[in-house]
Amino acid sequence: MLLIYPPLAKPCEAPAGIAQLAGTLRGHGLDCTLLDANLEGQLFLLGRHLPADDTWTRRAKRSLDNNLKQLRAPEIYTHPARYQRAVADVNRVLEQVGLTQQLALNLANYQDPAISPLKSEDLLRSACHPEDNIFYPWFAERLPQLLETTHPPMVGLSLNYLSQAPTTLAMIGFLKRIAPGLPIVVGGGLITSWLRNPAWSNPFAGLIDHLVAGPGEEALLKLLGVQDNGQHHPPYFQKLHHLEYLAPGFILPYAASSGCYWNRCSFCPEKAEENPYACLPAEKVVSDLAILCQETRPAIIHFLDNAIAPSLMRQLIATPLGAPWYGFARVSRKLCDPQFCRELRQSGCLMLKLGIESGDQSVLDGMDKGIDLGMVAQTLTALQQAGIATYIYLLFGTPQEGLTQARKTLDFVVAHQEAITFLNLAVFNMPVCSPEADSLPIQNFYEGDLSLYCDFVHPQGWDRKAIRTFLDKEFKRHPAIIPILQRDPPIFTSNHAPFFVGTKQ
């Protein structure tokens, strides 16, 4: 089987979804080929001839090979200013290539003003005219080669982000053109969100043969006519770990669970989509990773879990992997313990991402976060003392929050600035299938039948314009906040942030 990860997403990390599917297929005696079309496609575009009409573009094109080489080596991550310039120059080349076809293109996003990923009619048009896609010259050559050499019985594509949707549909349209009888199956995070919407009506019938929500291993085996042997199979990265990702070594992505073990936060997409929680035994996770580390020699392990389970943290302490790691975690009593955090750091933990959301207790309570600000403060202090970096996620504009509560969040961040390494600021979007939406006046947010979010009339009049004004003119301009925001790696953000831990900022 041929498994494809389409453009466009950050080209710094191997795609975990198709690697997990490959592990399951191999565990059942089935061959598969993995294609990271995202990485290959972006490198193809970066290598295209580009007329350079300005000084920046000429410099960026001239130094492209050197910048790519630097981003794949550790040294530049000890020099943030040099790193930022290298990323900006590589990104500049890709942006200018995109502009040749009127696209807003960069290393993390793809926006075509003529094709909205939220409109099925636009995506179907992309499938009907794949030659209009900027990646067409690459995949029109690459895909026929792979079909000829591998003769797959089916092709699977992993569609996780809106930025992947136009090219995914263009690739599917091309495949249907050159191999009309070849079954196409598509899964991934975005497909899951679409299928779990109660209002879903499949607009891709006749083009995509099978759509799969959630973990796809069982469904894929069934489509291939193979009985599930009921065994656990670790991901298989085939030749992916030898590819030239934009990172200082191979980032090993691994999911020890799916869903969220808390699964109570209001307005959370995981809850709204009713994604069940499932996790592997901690001992099995460590066993998998020991083998994968031998095979791939990772620079770092990236746990993809919505929240790393405390039982897994304890197992990582008891059985260190010999490689650094990071991922999302929930604020908990365990993380308030300085000794536990020191042991986590000794196990290889470089950074934890924490969804704190708000610095106002009433907002946290209204969201059913299950944490209090005292726990958050203790956790931040314990992690700081242990030498573990923090990547803090804040969410502004939930129905419980107004300007007064937002300013309390600002005050909380300022009070704990020394323990906050990085910040992510987001404006709240209401999931279309959120049960809480029924209690609020709702209106269209993004035009399109595939939209994942809706707008609502805020109970306190705290609309998106007011939120952005507060963030831009007050929050981001606070002298304690500015240096935290400046530390965030441009474009690659949390994917590269662990490589800066311990370096001079």
SVG drawing of the C-alpha trace seen along z (x, -y; Angstrom):
<svg xmlns="http://www.w3.org/2000/svg" viewBox="-29 -49 56 62">
<polyline fill="none" stroke="black" stroke-width="0.4" points="0.0,0.0 1.1,-3.6 0.6,-6.0 1.0,-9.7 1.4,-12.7 0.4,-15.7 1.6,-19.3 1.5,-21.7 2.6,-21.5 5.8,-22.3 8.6,-20.3 10.5,-19.6 9.1,-16.3 8.1,-12.9 4.4,-12.2 3.3,-10.0 0.0,-8.9 1.3,-7.1 4.2,-5.7 1.7,-4.1 -0.4,-2.7 2.8,-1.3 3.7,0.4 0.3,2.1 0.4,3.2 3.9,4.7 2.7,6.4 0.2,8.2 2.7,9.2 1.7,6.4 4.1,4.3 3.7,0.5 5.6,-2.5 5.6,-5.9 5.8,-9.2 6.3,-12.4 5.0,-14.5 5.0,-17.5 8.7,-17.5 9.6,-16.5 7.1,-19.0 8.4,-21.9 12.0,-21.1 11.0,-20.9 9.5,-24.4 12.5,-25.8 14.7,-24.5 12.7,-26.1 14.0,-28.9 12.9,-32.2 13.2,-35.7 14.7,-37.8 13.7,-41.5 14.7,-42.7 17.7,-42.5 16.1,-40.2 15.0,-37.6 18.3,-37.6 20.2,-37.1 17.7,-34.5 18.0,-32.5 21.8,-32.8 22.1,-31.5 19.3,-28.9 21.5,-25.8 23.6,-27.1 20.5,-28.1 18.9,-24.6 22.2,-23.0 22.3,-25.2 18.7,-24.4 19.6,-20.7 22.6,-21.2 22.5,-21.9 24.9,-24.9 22.5,-27.5 20.0,-26.7 22.5,-28.2 22.3,-31.5 18.6,-32.7 19.3,-35.7 21.1,-33.6 18.4,-31.0 15.7,-33.6 17.4,-35.0 17.9,-31.6 14.2,-30.7 13.2,-34.1 15.3,-33.7 14.2,-30.1 10.6,-31.2 11.1,-34.2 12.1,-31.9 9.0,-29.8 6.8,-32.9 8.1,-34.3 7.6,-31.0 4.0,-31.1 3.5,-34.6 4.3,-33.4 0.8,-31.7 -0.9,-34.3 -0.6,-32.0 0.1,-33.0 2.6,-30.3 5.1,-29.7 6.8,-26.9 3.7,-26.3 0.7,-27.3 -0.9,-27.3 -3.6,-29.7 -5.1,-30.0 -7.5,-32.9 -9.3,-30.9 -9.7,-27.7 -11.2,-27.7 -10.5,-24.5 -13.9,-25.2 -15.9,-24.9 -16.3,-21.4 -17.1,-22.9 -13.6,-24.6 -11.9,-21.4 -13.7,-19.4 -12.6,-22.0 -9.0,-21.4 -9.5,-17.7 -10.9,-18.4 -8.0,-20.6 -4.9,-19.2 -2.6,-20.9 -3.5,-24.3 -1.9,-23.3 1.6,-24.6 2.9,-21.2 1.6,-19.6 4.9,-19.5 6.3,-17.5 3.5,-15.0 2.7,-14.5 6.2,-13.0 6.5,-11.4 3.2,-9.6 3.3,-7.7 6.8,-6.5 5.6,-5.2 2.6,-3.5 4.7,-1.8 7.3,-0.5 5.1,0.5 1.8,1.5 -0.3,0.7 -3.8,2.2 -4.9,-1.1 -3.6,-4.6 -4.1,-6.3 -3.7,-10.0 -3.4,-11.6 -5.3,-14.9 -4.8,-16.7 -4.8,-20.4 -6.8,-22.8 -3.5,-23.9 -3.2,-20.4 -6.7,-20.2 -6.3,-21.8 -3.2,-19.8 -4.6,-16.6 -7.7,-16.9 -5.4,-17.9 -3.3,-14.7 -6.5,-12.6 -7.8,-14.1 -4.6,-13.3 -4.5,-9.7 -8.1,-9.2 -7.0,-10.5 -4.0,-8.2 -5.4,-5.1 -9.2,-5.4 -9.7,-2.0 -7.3,-2.5 -9.2,-2.8 -8.4,-6.0 -8.8,-6.1 -8.4,-9.3 -8.1,-9.8 -6.4,-12.1 -7.4,-14.8 -9.3,-17.1 -11.3,-14.2 -12.1,-13.1 -13.4,-16.6 -15.5,-16.7 -17.0,-13.2 -17.8,-13.8 -19.9,-16.8 -23.6,-15.7 -24.4,-17.8 -21.9,-16.1 -23.0,-15.1 -20.3,-13.6 -19.5,-15.8 -16.6,-13.7 -18.6,-10.5 -17.5,-9.3 -14.0,-10.8 -12.8,-9.4 -13.7,-5.8 -13.3,-5.6 -13.2,-8.3 -12.0,-7.1 -12.5,-8.9 -10.1,-8.5 -7.3,-5.9 -7.3,-4.2 -5.5,-0.9 -8.5,1.3 -10.4,-0.3 -7.5,0.0 -7.0,3.7 -10.7,4.3 -10.6,2.5 -7.6,4.6 -9.5,7.8 -7.1,8.7 -8.2,10.0 -6.8,7.9 -4.5,10.1 -5.3,8.1 -1.6,7.3 0.0,4.0 2.4,2.8 4.7,-0.2 5.1,-2.8 7.4,-2.1 9.3,-5.0 10.8,-3.1 13.2,-5.5 11.6,-8.7 14.3,-9.1 16.9,-9.5 15.1,-12.4 16.4,-15.9 13.8,-17.5 14.4,-21.1 15.5,-20.1 18.8,-19.4 18.4,-15.7 15.4,-13.3 12.3,-14.3 10.6,-11.0 6.9,-11.6 5.0,-9.1 1.4,-8.9 1.0,-6.9 -2.7,-7.7 -5.6,-9.1 -8.3,-11.3 -7.8,-13.0 -7.9,-11.4 -9.6,-14.4 -12.1,-15.0 -14.2,-17.4 -13.1,-20.9 -16.0,-22.9 -15.7,-23.8 -12.8,-21.3 -12.9,-19.8 -11.9,-16.4 -15.0,-16.5 -17.3,-18.0 -16.3,-15.3 -16.7,-12.6 -13.3,-11.2 -12.8,-8.3 -9.7,-8.0 -7.5,-5.0 -3.9,-4.6 -1.1,-2.0 0.3,-0.5 3.3,-2.6 5.6,0.4 4.6,1.0 5.3,-2.7 8.8,-2.5 9.4,0.8 8.3,-0.7 10.4,-3.8 13.5,-1.8 13.3,0.0 12.5,-3.1 15.4,-5.0 17.8,-2.3 16.3,-2.4 16.1,-6.1 18.6,-7.7 16.4,-10.7 17.5,-14.1 14.4,-14.3 11.1,-12.4 7.9,-14.3 4.9,-12.9 1.8,-13.7 -0.7,-12.9 -3.3,-15.6 -1.8,-15.1 0.9,-12.7 -0.5,-10.4 1.0,-10.6 1.6,-6.8 3.7,-7.2 5.7,-10.0 6.4,-7.7 7.5,-4.9 9.8,-7.3 11.4,-8.2 11.8,-4.5 13.1,-3.5 14.8,-6.5 14.9,-6.3 18.4,-7.8 16.9,-10.5 15.4,-13.9 11.6,-14.3 8.8,-16.8 5.0,-17.0 1.7,-18.2 0.8,-17.7 -2.0,-18.6 -1.3,-20.7 -1.5,-18.1 -0.5,-17.5 2.4,-15.5 3.8,-18.4 3.6,-20.5 6.2,-18.3 9.7,-19.7 11.3,-16.2 9.1,-14.6 9.9,-17.4 13.6,-16.9 13.2,-13.2 11.3,-14.1 14.2,-16.3 16.7,-13.5 14.6,-11.2 15.2,-13.5 12.2,-15.9 13.3,-19.2 10.0,-21.0 6.3,-20.6 3.5,-22.3 0.7,-23.3 -2.8,-24.4 -3.4,-26.9 -5.9,-28.9 -6.6,-31.6 -5.2,-33.4 -8.7,-33.9 -10.1,-31.1 -13.7,-31.8 -12.9,-31.3 -11.1,-28.0 -14.0,-26.8 -16.5,-27.8 -14.4,-25.7 -14.3,-22.8 -10.5,-22.7 -10.1,-20.9 -7.2,-23.0 -6.7,-25.9 -4.3,-28.8 -2.4,-27.7 -1.6,-24.4 -0.6,-26.2 1.8,-28.5 3.3,-25.6 3.8,-23.6 5.5,-26.5 7.8,-27.0 8.6,-23.3 9.3,-23.0 11.5,-26.1 13.6,-24.8 14.0,-21.4 15.2,-23.1 12.2,-22.1 11.1,-24.7 7.4,-25.6 5.4,-26.4 2.2,-28.0 -1.0,-28.1 -3.5,-30.8 -7.0,-31.1 -8.9,-34.4 -12.5,-35.1 -14.3,-32.1 -17.9,-32.9 -16.7,-33.1 -14.1,-35.7 -14.3,-39.5 -11.7,-42.3 -11.5,-42.1 -10.7,-38.4 -8.3,-38.8 -6.3,-41.4 -6.1,-38.9 -4.5,-36.5 -2.0,-39.3 -1.3,-39.8 -0.8,-36.1 1.7,-35.8 3.6,-38.8 3.8,-37.4 5.3,-34.1 7.3,-35.5 10.5,-33.9 8.9,-30.4 7.3,-30.8 9.7,-30.1 7.4,-30.4 3.8,-31.6 1.1,-30.7 -1.8,-33.2 -5.0,-32.1 -8.5,-33.6 -11.3,-31.2 -13.2,-29.5 -16.5,-27.7 -16.5,-24.2 -19.6,-23.8 -20.6,-20.6 -19.9,-21.8 -22.9,-21.1 -22.3,-24.4 -23.1,-26.3 -26.8,-25.5 -26.9,-28.0 -25.5,-30.9 -26.7,-33.0 -24.7,-31.5 -23.9,-32.9 -21.7,-31.9 -18.0,-32.4 -16.3,-31.1 -18.3,-30.8 -18.3,-27.2 -20.0,-23.9 -16.8,-22.4 -16.3,-25.0 -15.2,-23.6 -16.1,-26.6 -19.0,-29.1 -19.2,-32.6 -21.3,-33.5 -22.6,-36.6 -20.4,-36.9 -22.3,-37.3 -20.1,-40.1 -19.7,-41.8 -16.1,-40.6 -16.0,-40.2 -13.0,-39.2 -12.1,-42.7 -12.0,-43.8 -9.9,-40.7 -7.3,-41.4 -7.1,-45.0 -6.4,-44.0 -3.8,-41.4 -2.0,-43.7 -2.1,-47.0 -1.9,-45.8 -0.9,-42.2 1.9,-41.9 3.3,-45.3 3.8,-44.6 7.6,-44.8 7.5,-41.4 5.7,-39.7 7.8,-41.1 10.9,-39.0 8.8,-35.8 7.2,-36.3 10.5,-37.1 11.9,-33.7 9.3,-31.8 10.9,-30.3 9.3,-31.9 7.2,-29.6 8.3,-26.3 7.2,-27.5 6.9,-24.6 8.4,-22.1 11.8,-23.8 11.4,-25.4 13.0,-22.4 16.2,-22.8 16.7,-26.3 16.3,-25.1 19.4,-25.9 20.8,-28.3 21.3,-31.9 18.1,-33.8"/>
</svg>
